[in-house]
Amino acid sequence: MKQVIAIPLEEGRLCQHFGHCQQFAIIEAEEGTIVNEYLVTPPPHEPGLLPAWLSERGVTEVIAAGIGQKAIRLFQQQNIRVHVGAEYKSPRELVTDHFQQSLVTGLNACDH
């Protein structure tokens, strides 16, 4: 099964506020193995824009630290699963943890 995972980045690591990231790591995987990884710069921040923008890129899952509830609902409408409260790690570490079912998630760092 193909998965395309988006991770918001700031200085190469997980960004604490989803909507204000510098880049996204897009990681494509087949059967739990990373087959492609690249970075994309998001368009200027506008509420509600990123879920559709990432969906157009084939994203099936998002790993985030903090993300607004409205954005989570918009991702769900796009059939994109959101993992919230992830640890401050590199994209490859987060995806590896996800595949090994050891991704640590917790409280949403975003309260709006």
C-alpha positions in Angstrom: 0.0 0.0 0.0 1.4 3.4 -1.0 1.5 6.1 1.6 2.5 9.7 1.1 3.3 11.5 4.4 3.7 15.2 4.8 5.7 16.7 7.7 5.9 20.5 8.3 9.4 21.6 8.8 11.4 24.5 10.3 15.1 24.3 10.0 14.9 20.7 8.9 12.9 19.4 11.9 9.3 19.1 12.8 7.7 22.6 12.9 5.8 23.3 16.1 3.0 25.3 14.3 1.8 23.5 11.1 0.4 26.6 9.2 3.7 28.5 9.6 6.2 26.0 8.4 9.1 26.9 6.0 8.8 23.6 4.0 7.1 20.3 3.9 9.0 17.0 3.7 7.0 14.7 1.4 7.9 11.1 2.0 6.5 8.4 -0.3 6.5 4.8 1.0 5.5 1.4 -0.2 4.8 -1.4 2.3 6.6 0.5 5.0 9.7 1.3 3.1 10.6 4.9 2.0 10.9 5.0 -1.8 11.1 8.8 -2.3 11.6 11.9 -0.2 11.6 15.5 -1.3 11.0 19.0 0.1 8.3 21.5 -1.1 7.8 25.1 -0.1 4.1 25.8 0.7 2.2 28.8 -0.7 1.8 31.8 1.6 -0.3 30.9 4.6 -4.1 31.3 4.3 -6.5 29.5 6.6 -7.8 26.3 5.0 -5.4 26.3 2.0 -2.9 23.6 3.0 -5.2 20.6 3.3 -6.4 20.9 -0.4 -2.8 21.9 -1.5 -1.3 18.7 0.1 -4.2 16.6 -1.1 -3.4 17.6 -4.7 0.1 16.2 -4.1 -1.3 12.8 -3.1 -0.7 13.1 0.6 -2.5 10.4 2.6 -1.1 11.3 6.1 0.3 14.2 8.0 2.6 14.1 11.1 2.4 17.4 13.0 3.2 18.8 16.4 0.6 21.5 16.6 -2.3 22.1 14.2 -5.6 23.9 14.4 -8.9 22.0 14.8 -10.3 23.5 11.6 -7.3 22.2 9.7 -7.7 18.7 11.2 -11.4 18.7 10.0 -10.4 19.9 6.5 -7.8 17.2 6.3 -10.4 14.6 7.3 -12.6 15.9 4.6 -9.7 15.2 2.1 -9.4 11.6 3.6 -6.0 12.5 5.0 -5.1 11.1 8.4 -3.5 13.5 10.9 -1.1 12.4 13.7 -0.9 15.3 16.3 1.5 16.1 19.0 4.6 14.4 17.5 8.0 14.8 18.9 10.6 17.3 17.6 12.5 15.0 15.2 13.7 14.8 11.7 11.2 13.7 9.0 12.9 10.3 8.4 12.9 9.6 12.2 9.2 10.4 12.4 8.3 8.2 9.5 10.4 5.4 10.7 8.8 5.6 14.1 5.4 5.6 12.3 6.2 2.4 10.4 7.5 0.7 13.5 4.3 1.7 15.4 6.4 3.7 17.9 5.4 7.2 16.8 4.9 9.2 20.0 2.0 11.6 19.8 0.3 13.6 22.5 -1.2 16.9 23.2 -1.8 19.2 20.3 0.6 22.1 20.6 -1.9 24.4 18.9 -4.9 25.7 20.8 -6.7 27.5 18.0 
